Amino acid sequence: MNTSGVPGQFVLAERELGFESRLVTLYSDKRNYFKDICLGLPFIRFSGTKWVKRFVSSPDRLVVRNVQDVPDRIPKTWLPHSFAESLLVWIRDKLWSVKIWRAVKQYGLDRFDVYQLDGGLDVFRGSYFMKKMKAQHKKIVCCYTGSDLRTRGVIPAIDRISDLNVSVEFDHVWLHPHIHHVFFPFDARAFSPLPGFRTDRLRIGHAPTSRQAKGSDVIIPVLDELAAEYGVQVVLIEGLSYQDAIALKSSCDIFVDQIGDLGYGINSLESLAMEIPTCSCLASGFEETFPDHPFIVIDKDNLKEQLIDLIKNPQLRKAKGAHGRQWVLQHHDARKSVRRIHTLAGIHS
């Protein structure tokens, strides 16, 4: 899908730069991110799929955590965990094939020059389409955007034929020997620089798309303590459409993204773009590489102290908010991210 809107931002930025670019997703995302060509493939959001995975897949692939694990093999590699998983994946590819090849013909998907694969995935797990495109000397770019390298790993057939590997996750540079970091593509121009509300009762937001991955089991109790001690209002943003989530986030005075080892995500960029001071962990090495960052760096030990400092100091909130928006505009402009990928891949207009 258009995970957190990131693949869609790449496409929109490429179009703005004058390229013909299409986004192909396997199924529709209920959060209403940008859509283009949606294949509507079955067995992805099917309620029984997660249940079946518990019995046929590796347990490690089913858990998204907020700590950085060092795998025994770098890069971690996806292989079927069992004969049952191998058989089910093969059957799924067969059942999908009619819809996929019909879409290839309908939209001319085999006539493009470059294929950027979100998460390093073909539309088939058997990588049939990309193998065919590589045989026609098309360029293949793998872009890793989330927990894919941490939990699943690369698809060996794709990793062998990829011309370039990039990641928007800074910690991924430790998980693949041939990968380049690029900033999340993000259009800060779409966000108002002024939050929607400013009241005497401060509002602190947290948006746990995955409570385990965000460290919410630590964050939420601290926010509840601050609500009791300082009268702040805790704003939990979860289970909403993208539009509703943004509207609620814009009402916050402080935003807490996540704690752990993995660094900030799109949630942070949205709050920074609205000039909301933003608290997050940072991946190892990020602060040394980008010392001009605007984040209030948090961990499980200093979270409460950092938030109290923000609650008591409105000038600090104002300064951090203004710095945050400018930093996002400078570093996360989607067009800059696209140009960097194209430069690395030797793509020219």
Secondary structure, 3 states (H helix, E strand, C coil): CCHHHHHHHHHHHHHHCCCCCCCEECCCCCCCCCCCEECCCCCCCCHHHHHHHHHHCCHHHHCCCCCCCCCCCCCCECCCCCHHHHHHHHHHHHHHHHHHHHHHHHHCCCCCCEEEEECCCCCCCCCHHHHHHHHCCCEEEEEECCCHHHHHCECHHHHHHCCEEEECCHHHHHCCCCCEECCCCECHHHCCCCCCCCCCCCEEEECCCCHHHHCHHHHHHHHHHHHHHHCCEEEECCCCCHHHHHHHHCCCCEEECCCCCCCCCHHHHHHHHCCCCEEECCCCCHHHHCCCCCCEECCCCCHHHHHHHHHHCHHHHHHHHHHHHHHHHHHCEHHHHHHHHHHHHCCCC
